[in-house]
Amino acid sequence: MKKMKNDPDLLEEYDFSSGVRGKYAKRYAEGTNVVVVDPDVARFFPDHDSVNNALRHLAAVIESRQEAR
């Protein structure tokens, strides 16, 4: 890979010689859904599985109320 000169964030000990350009480009292009929750909410959810589980239950409640109309 080409060495980037005059970049203050790159230190001499960084070695990108075996790097692969675009390695994750396809996965990135497919899209991601990153959501940042506030700390007061995050303390109730130790991991992404607990967040997904809670949202699935909430979605089921919302769906059942819409069907009841």
C-alpha positions in Angstrom: 0.0 0.0 0.0 1.1 3.5 -0.6 2.5 5.3 2.4 0.6 8.4 3.4 3.0 11.2 4.2 2.2 14.2 6.4 -0.7 12.5 8.2 -0.3 13.4 11.9 -2.4 10.4 13.0 -0.2 7.8 11.4 2.9 6.9 13.4 6.0 5.4 11.9 5.4 2.0 13.6 2.1 1.5 11.7 2.7 -1.0 8.9 0.0 -1.4 6.2 2.3 -3.2 3.8 0.1 -6.4 4.0 -3.2 -4.5 4.0 -5.9 -5.2 1.5 -7.7 -2.2 0.0 -11.5 -2.6 0.1 -11.5 -5.8 2.1 -14.8 -4.8 3.9 -16.2 -2.4 1.2 -18.9 -4.8 0.0 -20.1 -5.5 3.6 -20.2 -1.8 4.3 -22.1 -1.0 1.1 -24.8 -3.5 2.1 -25.5 -1.2 5.0 -25.6 -1.3 8.7 -28.0 -0.3 11.4 -26.0 1.3 14.2 -28.1 2.9 16.9 -26.6 4.7 19.9 -28.7 4.7 23.0 -28.4 7.1 25.9 -26.5 5.8 28.9 -29.6 5.8 31.1 -31.2 3.4 28.7 -28.1 1.3 28.0 -27.6 0.3 31.6 -30.7 -1.9 31.2 -29.3 -3.8 28.2 -26.0 -5.6 28.7 -25.6 -6.7 25.1 -27.2 -6.5 21.6 -29.2 -9.7 22.2 -31.1 -8.1 25.1 -31.8 -5.0 23.0 -33.1 -7.1 20.1 -35.2 -9.2 22.4 -36.8 -6.2 24.0 -37.6 -4.6 20.7 -39.1 -7.8 19.3 -41.4 -7.9 22.3 -42.3 -4.3 21.9 -43.0 -4.8 18.2 -45.3 -7.7 19.0 -47.3 -5.5 21.4 -47.6 -2.7 18.9 -48.6 -5.2 16.2 -51.3 -6.8 18.3 -52.8 -3.3 19.2 -52.9 -2.4 15.5 -54.7 -5.6 14.7 -57.2 -5.0 17.5 -58.4 -1.7 15.9 
